[in-house]
Amino acid sequence: MKANSDRPYSSAAGDPDEFAIAYAFMGDDRTTEIRMLVHGANLLGFTQDGERRTTRWPYLEDLVAWLDTFSRTMKDDPYPLQVEGEYAVDKDANARTFETDDLDALDAYYEPLNEWCWNHSWLSERAGAVLPNVLFELKADMVEISWDNRNAPVGVKFDCDRVDADAFRRAVADFASAYEKRWGIDIHDESTWARKR
C-alpha cells in the first residue's frame, strides 16, 4: 500500500489513561507522528521555537523495532549497582561519581553501567528524531519509565512514572503491527526498510 500524503490518519494503541501510543502516518517518506501517553501526559512532547510539538520523523523503523523487541524480551534486569535512588535515572546519576587513576578498574566499573543503559534506552535507535533521554525498566509487573534530568533546562524536572507491563506490551505490539501494515514492511527485517510502498 502506498502512503497517501494528502490523507494522514490517526489512531491510538492502548489506553491513554494508563499507557498508549497515539500516531499519525503521513507522507511518502513514512513520516510518523507519535505521542507516548503515560497516564494522559505525552512523554514525547517538547517545545521548539515557542511551539508545542511531539516526535515526528520519517523512517522510524529502528525505533519501532527497538520498542517492539524491548517489550517482548524485557525481563527482571535491575540496575547493576546497589545505589540510592527511586528510579533508574536517579541510580545512574548516583553511580557515576566513581573516579580512579586505574584504567582497568574504571573500565570494570563503568562497562556494566554503560551496557545496562544502552540496553534500556532508545536513544541509539532514534535515527535523528527528537526523543527524550529515557530509561525503561521492568519491575515486577510494572514498566518504569524514567527521564534523565541531568541535561534538562534550568528549573525543569521531567517526571518519572510506572505503567502496567501488560498494558505496555499490548500498546507497543499494536503500534508496531499498525506501523508494519501501513508501510508494508517487517520492522525486524532491515532489507524491507529502504523499500517505499
C-alpha positions as CSV (number, residue, x, y, z in Angstrom):
1,M,0.0,0.0,0.0
2,K,1.4,3.4,-0.9
3,A,1.4,6.1,1.7
4,N,-1.0,8.9,0.9
5,S,0.5,12.3,1.8
6,D,-2.9,14.0,1.4
7,R,-4.7,12.0,3.9
8,P,-2.8,11.1,7.1
9,Y,-4.8,9.2,9.6
10,S,-4.5,9.0,13.3
11,S,-5.1,6.2,15.8
12,A,-4.0,5.1,19.2
13,A,-2.8,1.8,20.6
14,G,-3.6,1.3,24.3
15,D,-5.4,3.3,27.0
16,P,-4.3,6.9,27.3
17,D,-5.2,6.9,31.0
18,E,-2.7,4.1,31.5
19,F,-0.3,3.8,28.6
20,A,-0.9,4.4,24.9
21,I,0.9,5.3,21.7
22,A,-1.1,7.7,19.6
23,Y,0.1,8.0,16.0
24,A,-0.5,9.6,12.6
25,F,1.0,8.2,9.4
26,M,1.7,10.7,6.6
27,G,3.8,11.4,3.5
28,D,5.6,9.1,1.1
29,D,8.7,9.0,3.3
30,R,7.0,7.1,6.1
31,T,6.8,10.2,8.3
32,T,5.1,9.2,11.6
33,E,4.0,11.5,14.3
34,I,3.8,9.8,17.7
35,R,2.7,10.6,21.2
36,M,3.6,8.2,24.0
37,L,0.9,8.8,26.6
38,V,1.6,7.9,30.2
39,H,-1.4,8.5,32.5
40,G,-2.6,11.1,30.0
41,A,0.7,13.0,29.7
42,N,2.7,13.0,26.4
43,L,6.2,11.6,27.2
44,L,7.4,12.8,23.7
45,G,6.1,16.4,24.0
46,F,8.6,19.3,23.6
47,T,8.7,23.0,22.8
48,Q,10.6,24.2,19.8
49,D,10.7,27.9,18.7
50,G,7.9,28.6,21.1
51,E,5.6,26.0,19.6
52,R,4.5,22.8,21.3
53,R,5.4,19.7,19.3
54,T,5.7,16.0,19.6
55,T,8.1,13.5,17.9
56,R,7.6,13.5,14.1
57,W,10.1,11.9,11.8
58,P,10.4,9.8,8.7
59,Y,11.6,6.2,8.7
60,L,11.3,5.3,12.4
61,E,11.7,1.5,11.7
62,D,14.7,1.2,14.0
63,L,12.9,2.9,16.9
64,V,9.7,0.9,16.4
65,A,11.8,-2.3,16.2
66,W,13.6,-1.4,19.4
67,L,10.3,-0.7,21.3
68,D,8.9,-4.0,20.0
69,T,11.9,-6.0,20.9
70,F,12.2,-4.4,24.3
71,S,8.6,-5.0,25.1
72,R,8.8,-8.7,24.1
73,T,12.0,-9.5,25.8
74,M,12.1,-7.3,28.8
75,K,12.8,-9.2,32.0
76,D,13.8,-8.6,35.6
77,D,17.1,-6.9,34.9
78,P,17.8,-4.4,37.7
79,Y,20.3,-1.6,37.6
80,P,23.7,-3.3,38.0
81,L,24.8,-1.5,41.2
82,Q,23.1,-1.1,44.5
83,V,23.0,2.7,44.8
84,E,20.5,5.2,46.2
85,G,17.6,6.3,44.0
86,E,14.0,5.6,43.4
87,Y,14.2,5.4,39.6
88,A,16.9,4.1,37.3
89,V,18.0,7.5,36.2
90,D,18.5,8.5,39.9
91,K,20.6,5.4,40.4
92,D,22.6,6.1,37.3
93,A,23.3,9.6,38.4
94,N,24.5,8.5,41.8
95,A,26.6,5.6,40.4
96,R,28.6,7.9,38.1
97,T,30.7,9.5,40.7
98,F,33.4,6.8,40.8
99,E,36.9,8.0,40.0
100,T,40.2,6.3,39.9
101,D,43.5,6.5,38.0
102,D,43.4,2.8,37.4
103,L,42.0,2.4,33.9
104,D,41.2,-1.3,34.3
105,A,39.2,-0.6,37.4
106,L,37.5,2.3,35.7
107,D,36.5,0.1,32.8
108,A,35.4,-2.7,35.1
109,Y,33.2,-0.3,37.0
110,Y,31.6,1.6,34.1
111,E,31.3,-1.1,31.4
112,P,28.3,-2.8,33.0
113,L,26.6,0.5,33.8
114,N,27.0,1.7,30.2
115,E,25.8,-1.6,28.8
116,W,22.7,-1.6,31.0
117,C,21.8,2.0,30.0
118,W,22.4,1.1,26.3
119,N,20.0,-1.9,26.6
120,H,17.4,0.1,28.4
121,S,17.4,3.3,26.3
122,W,16.1,4.0,22.9
123,L,18.4,6.9,22.0
124,S,20.7,4.7,19.9
125,E,17.7,4.0,17.6
126,R,16.3,7.4,17.2
127,A,17.7,8.0,13.6
128,G,17.6,11.7,14.1
129,A,14.2,12.0,15.7
130,V,13.8,14.3,18.8
131,L,13.4,11.9,21.7
132,P,13.8,12.4,25.5
133,N,16.6,10.6,27.2
134,V,14.5,7.9,29.0
135,L,15.4,4.6,30.7
136,F,12.8,1.8,30.6
137,E,13.0,-1.0,33.2
138,L,10.7,-3.9,34.1
139,K,10.0,-4.0,37.8
140,A,7.7,-6.9,38.8
141,D,4.5,-6.3,36.8
142,M,5.3,-2.6,36.0
143,V,7.4,-0.8,33.5
144,E,9.3,2.1,34.9
145,I,9.8,5.0,32.5
146,S,12.3,7.4,33.9
147,W,13.6,10.7,32.5
148,D,17.2,11.7,32.7
149,N,17.1,15.2,34.2
150,R,20.8,15.8,34.2
151,N,20.8,17.9,31.0
152,A,17.3,19.4,31.5
153,P,16.9,23.1,31.2
154,V,17.3,25.1,34.5
155,G,14.2,24.9,36.6
156,V,12.8,21.9,34.6
157,K,12.4,18.5,36.1
158,F,10.8,15.8,34.0
159,D,8.5,13.3,35.7
160,C,9.2,9.6,36.1
161,D,6.3,7.1,36.2
162,R,5.4,3.4,36.2
163,V,2.8,1.7,34.0
164,D,1.3,-1.8,33.9
165,A,3.7,-4.1,32.0
166,D,0.9,-5.9,30.1
167,A,-0.6,-2.6,29.0
168,F,2.8,-1.5,27.8
169,R,3.3,-4.8,25.9
170,R,-0.1,-4.6,24.2
171,A,0.2,-0.9,23.2
172,V,3.7,-1.4,21.7
173,A,2.6,-4.6,19.9
174,D,-0.5,-2.9,18.4
175,F,1.5,0.2,17.3
176,A,4.3,-2.0,15.8
177,S,1.7,-4.0,13.9
178,A,0.0,-0.9,12.6
179,Y,3.3,0.6,11.5
180,E,4.2,-2.5,9.6
181,K,0.8,-2.8,8.0
182,R,0.7,0.9,7.0
183,W,4.2,1.0,5.4
184,G,4.2,-2.6,4.1
185,I,7.4,-3.6,5.9
186,D,8.7,-6.0,8.5
187,I,10.3,-3.9,11.2
188,H,12.7,-6.7,12.1
189,D,13.9,-7.2,8.5
190,E,16.1,-4.3,7.6
191,S,16.0,-5.3,3.9
192,T,12.4,-4.0,3.8
193,W,13.2,-0.6,5.3
194,A,14.5,1.1,2.2
195,R,11.7,0.0,0.0
196,K,8.9,2.5,-0.3
197,R,5.4,1.1,-0.9
